[in-house]
Amino acid sequence: MPSPTATTHTTTTEEGTRTMSTSELTQAAQRRATAGARKRFIRTLLVAGVWCLAIFGLYAVIFQVVATLTDAETSVSAFDTTLGATRWAVLGIGAGVTTAFLTPHIAAGGTRRSFFAGTSAAAVVAGAVWGAGTTVLLAGERALSTAFGIPWRRLFGLPVEPDSVAWYVVTAVSEGLVITTYTLLGIAIGLAYARFGWRGGTLTLIGLLVPAAIADLGSATGVFGSALALQAERGAAVPLGIAGGVVATVVAAVAYYLLLRDVRLRPPR
C-alpha cells in the first residue's frame, strides 16, 4: 500500500487501467533507458563487426587463392594476422560513446547507472558475437586451406588443437573477452579525456594499458600477447588465459564505472 504522501499516476495498458507510484514509474523509465542504451550501442558494434570480419575474411580468401596460384609455401593463418586490428575498431567506437550516446542519454532522462548497465551488456553481447564470428572464419579458412592442400596453423592464440571441440569454445571465448575488454576500455578512455582533459586523459590512458595488456596476454594475441604467445605450457595456458581475459574485462568495467560517475557532460551542439 503506497504511503499517504506518495504520488500516484494512472496508466492504461493492454491489461487495463492501473495505478503506479512515482518510484514505479521511475524504475520503468530506467529500464527503458537501459534497454535503449544497450540497443543503440550493440547495433553500432555489430555493424562494425560485420564490416571488419567481412573485410578480413575476404583478405584471407584472397591470400589463400594467391598462395595456391603462385605455389607459395605458407602454413600460417592469414586471418589470424589481422585479428589484432579488430580491437582497435571497438576501442575507437567505445571512445566515441561519450559524445555520441551518453550526453543525449542523460538529456533524455536516463541515468549514468542505466547507461553503464546498457552499454556494458552491449559490450558483452557484441564480444560473444565477434568471438563466434572470428571462430567461424578461422574454421572456414582452415577448411579452405585443406581443400587447397595448404597446411594451416594459427600463429597466435591459445594453444588448443584445431580438430577438437575445445578449440571452438576456447577461441570464441578468448576472442570474445578481448573484444568486450577493449570496448569497455574505449569508453573509459573517452570518459578520461572528457573528465581530465588532454593531459590527465593521456596519463589515465597509460594506466588503462594494464587491462589491455592482460587481455592480450590472456588470449595470446595482440600487441602484448603475440610477443609471448603462451605456447610453453599447453595444459596450463588455456585456463590461465581465460582467467586472464575475465580479469581484464572486470578491471575495464570497474575503470569505466569509476570514470563515469563524476564526468562532466557538455550539452550537445
N, C-alpha and C positions, 0 to 999 in steps of 0.2 A: 504494500500500500504506500503510495507516494506521500511524502510529508506535506503538511498544510501549506508550506511556503514554496513547494516545488512547482515549477512552471510546467504545464502540460499542453500538448498540442494534439489536435485530432487529425489523423491522416486516413486517407481512403486507399485501400489496397484491393487486390482481386478477391481476397477472403472477406472483405467488408470494411467497416469503419472501426478503428481502434484508437485509443488514446496513448500517446507516447510522451514520456518525460523529456526534459531538455537533455539530460545525460544520455538517454537512449538515442535521441536524435544526433547528438554529438558523436556517439560511438558509431552510428550508422554512417555518418558523414566521413569519419576517419577510415572506416572500412572501404568506402568508395574511393577515397583519396589514395589509399594504399594500392587498391586494385588498379586505379588509373595510372599511378606511377609505374607499377610493375608492367602493365601492358605497353605503355609508351616506350619504356626503356628496352624491354625484351624485343619489341618489334625492330627497333634500331639495331640491336645486337645481332638478331637473326638475319636481317638483310645483309649486314656487313659480313656475317659468317658465310652466307651463300656465295657472295661475290668472292671472298678470299679463298674459300675451298675450291670454288669452280676454277678460278684463275690458276691456283697452284696445282690442282688436279690436271688441268689442261697442259700445264708445263711438264708434268710428269709423263703424260701420254706422249707428247711430242719428243721428250727426251728418249723414251723407250723406242719409239719408231726410228728416230735418227740413229740411235745406237745400233739398232738391228740393220738398218740400211748401210751403215758405214763399217759394220763389223767391229765396232769399238768394244774394247774389253772393259766392262764395268760391272760391278756387283753391288753397288751402293744405291739405296733408295733415293731417287731424285726428289720425291715429295718430302721425304724426311728432312732434307737440307733446307726446305722452305718453311718449316714449322715455326722456327724462331720468329718469323715475321708476323705471324698471326697475333702474337701477344702485344706487339706494338700497335696493331689496329685497335684492339679493345682498350688498350691503355689510352689512346687518343680519344676514343669515344667516351670513355669514363671521365676524362679530364674536361670534356665539353659539357658534361651533365650539369655542372653548377649554373652556368648561364642559360643553357637550353631548356632545362627541366625544373630545376629547384626553385628559381625565382617565380616563375608562373605558378608552380605548385603551391607555394606559400601564399601568393597573391590570391589564389582561388579558394583559400580557406583551409588548405592542408597543413599538416604539421611536419616538423622535422622528423619526428618519430615515424610517421606514416610513410614519409619519403624514404627513410632508411630501410624500413621493412619492405617496401615495394621494390626498390632498386636492388637490394641485396637478394631478394627472392629471384628477381630477373637475372642477376649475375649467376646464380646457381643453376637456374634452368638453362640459360644460354651456354654455360660451361658444359652441362650434360649433353646438349645438342651438338656443340662444337666437338666435344670429345668423341661422341658416337660417329659424327661425320668424318672426323680425322681417321678413326679406326677403319671405317668402311673404305675410305680412299686408299689407305695403306694396304688393306687386304686386296683391293682391286688392282693396285699397282703390282703387287706380288703375283697375282693371278696372270696379269698381262705379261710380266717378265717370264713366268714359267711357260706361257704359251709361245713366247718368242725364243725360248731356250736360253734365257739370260739368268745367271744366278742373281739372287736378291737377298739383301740383308739391310737392316737399319744401322745407320752409323751411330745414331744416338738413341736415347730411350732406355727404359728399364730392361734388364736382360731376362726376357721370357721367350721361350721357344715359339716361333710363329705358328707352328702346327697345333698348338694347344688351345683349349678354350680359355685358359688363364690369360693368354696373350690378348685376346679381345677385351676381356674385362679390365686387365691392368692398363692397357693402352688407353681405353676410353676414360677410365677413372683418373689416371695421372694427367692426361691432357686436359680433361675437364676441370681438374683442380687448378691447373696453371691458368686457364682462361678465366676462371672465377676470380682467382687471386689478382691477376693483372687488371681485370675490370674494376674491382674494388680499389686497387691502388690508383688507378686512373682517376677515379672520383676523389680519392683522398688528396691526390696531387692538385687537382683543380681547386679543392677547398683550401689547401695550404696556401696557394698563391692568392686566393680571394681573401683569406684571413690575415696573412702576414706580409703580403706584398712580394716583390721580386726577390729581395734579399732573404727574408725569412722563409719564403716559399722554397727557395733553392736549398737552403740549409735543411728544411724539412724533407725535401726530395731525397737528399743524401741519406737521411735516416730511413726513408721508405725503401731504399735499396735492399735493406735487410730481408724483409719478407719476399722480395723479388728473387733474391739470391737463394733463399730457402726453397722457393717453388722450383727454380731452375735445377738446383741440386737434387731435389726430391724426384723430379721427372727425368733427370739426366739429359736435359735438353737446354736450349737457350744459351745465352752468353756465359753464364756461370756453370751450368750443368754440363755443357758439352766439353768443358775443359777437363772435368774429372770422369764423366761418363758412368761412374758407379758400376764398372764392369768386374771388379775384383772378386766380390763375394756374391755369387749368383743367388744363393739362398737368402742371404740377409738383405740384399739390395732392394728387393721388391717391397717387403713390409716396411723397411726403413724409409724408402722413397715415398710410399703412400702416406705414411705418418708425417713425413716432412711436408707433403703437399697440404695435408689437413691443417697442420700448424701454421703454414704460410697463409692459408685462407682465413683462419681465425685472427691472426695478427693483423692482416689487411683490413678485416671487418672492424676490429677494435679501433684501429687508426682512423678509419673512415668515420666511425661514430663519434669519436672524441673531437675530431676536427669539425664535424657537422654541428655540434652543439652550440658553439659560440661564433660561428662565422657570420659576418655582417653581409646582408644581402643588398645588392643595388637594384633599384627599380628597373624593369625592362625598358629599353629605349624605343 
